């Protein structure tokens, strides 16, 4: 119930509007009761963000399952990521807006969702450029996802000089093709 309420608040008003008081009020609980379930507000946000990552990873799994060649599957993956970011902007943004305090360890289940995103891309890149070492694939997956995430962030915050949000997949395709071509050229 609390996670649903937190997700509702994030979807409606963004992460910056989320507070324990608003969540407790929405579900009819006292704030103290909420803190019996969650250690702190960060714990609740991490769990909502995990839910978002699970949904995003399911979306990416479906996109990566297409039987096209590896480079086209990477493009399909980036299109699915962009589409998810557009359809769920407040929750997607919360993944990057939420700053974790230094004394809070991310739970394994959260880290596994992040690793799944990278692992899926590493696997596709390995098929596209089989000569890459595992270390190079890991770096490439993080660089490529970082580029796609950056393009999404800039476009959705209207800081990327593009005419229409519809051109985001074209920009991502250019990034993917150039990056994969560069990997191939290095080998």
N, C-alpha and C positions, 0 to 999 in steps of 0.2 A: 504494500500500500504506500509506504513512504517513498519507495523508488518511483512508483507511478506518479505520485504527487510531484516529486523533484523533476522528473522528466517533463511533466506537464508545464511546470514553471519555466524550465529551460526552453522548451519549445515555444512558449508564449512570450517570454520576456528576456530570454538569454541567461547565460550563466551568472552574470553580474547581479541579477535580480534574486538569485537563489539565497535563501537563508533558512536556518533551522526553524525559526519562528514561522515563516511562510509555509514550510512543509508541514509542521505540526498543526497549524491552523487549518490547512487544507484537509487534513485527515481527522481532525477533531481530537488530537492528542495534545498533551502538555509537552513542552520542549524537553523536559527531563525524561519523559517516557521515550522519546525519540533517541536520546543518548544512551538508553539501555540497550538499544538495538545496534546503533552505530557509535563507534568510538568518538567520532568528531565529524564535522561537516565534510571534511576531506574524504573520510571513509565512505560517506553516502555518495559523494561526487564520483569517486573511483568506481563504485559499484554501478552507478548510472552510466559512466563512460565505458565500463566493461560491457554492459548491455548493448551500447551503441557499437562497440567494436565487434561483438558477436554478430550483430545484424549486418554490419559492413562486411565482415569476413564471409558470411553466407552469400551476400550479394556478389562478392568477388569470386567465390567458388563457382557460382553459376556462370559467371562471365568467362572464367578460365577454362571451363569444361568444353567450350566450343572446339570442334575438331580442326580448326584452321591451323596454319603454320604458326610457329612459336611467336614470331614478331607480331602477327595479327592478333594473337591471343594476348600479348602484352598490351597492344592498343585497346583491345576489348576490355581488359582489366582496368586500364586508365579511364576509359569511357564510363565504366560502371562506377568507379571511384568518384568521378566528376558528377555523374548523375546522382549518386548518393549524397554528395556534398550539397548539391543544389536543392534536392528534395528535403534534406534534413539539416539545413544550414545551422540552426542554433545548437543542435546536439553535436554535429560534426565540429563546429567551432569550439565547443566545450572541451573536446579532446585536446586542443592546443592552447586554449586559454587558461585551463586550470593549472596553476603552478603548485607543484608538490613541495611541501616543506622538507628541508634537508633531513629532519629526523623521522620522516615517514617513509617506510619501505613500501614499494609497490608490491602487491601480492602476486604470487606466481600465476594465478589465473589471468591477471591483467597482462603480465609479461608474455604469457603464452599467446594471447590474442595479437599482440604486436609482432611477436616472432612468426605467427602464421601469415601475416601480411607480407613480411619480408621473405619468408620461406617459399611462398607461392611464386613470388616474382623471381627469386633465385632459381627455382626449378625451371621456369620458362626461359630465363636467360641462358641457363645451362644448355637447354635444347637449341636455342638460337645460336649460341656461340660456345660449342662444346669444349673448346681449347682453354677456356677460362678456369683458373684455379678456384677452389672453394672460397679462399680469402677474397679474390677479385670479384667473385659473384656476390659475396656478402656486401662489399663496398659498393658495387654497381647497383644492387637492389636498393640500398639506402640512399644513394645519390639520385637514382631515378625517382623513387617515391618522394624524396625531398623536393625534387623539381616539380613533380606533378602537384604535390601538396602546396608548394609555393605559388604556382600558377593559379590554383583554386583559391587560395587565400587572397591573393591580389585581385583576382577577378570578382570574387564575391564581396570584397570590401570596396569595390569600385576604384581600385588603385592601379589596375592594369588598363592600359590604354587600348581597349578593344571596343568595337562598335556594338557587339551583341554577345550575350552570354553563350549563344549557340556556337560561337567560334572557338570556345574553350576546347572541345575535342580535337579540333584541327591543330591548335597550338600544342596540345599534349601529343598528338600523332607526330608532329615535327620533332618534338623533344625525344620521343621514343625512337623514331627512325634515325635521327642523328646520333643518339647515344649508342644504339645497337650497331650502327655502321662503324662508329668509332671503336667499339670493342672488337668488331671483326677485323678492322684494319690493323689493330695492334697485334693481332695474331696472324 
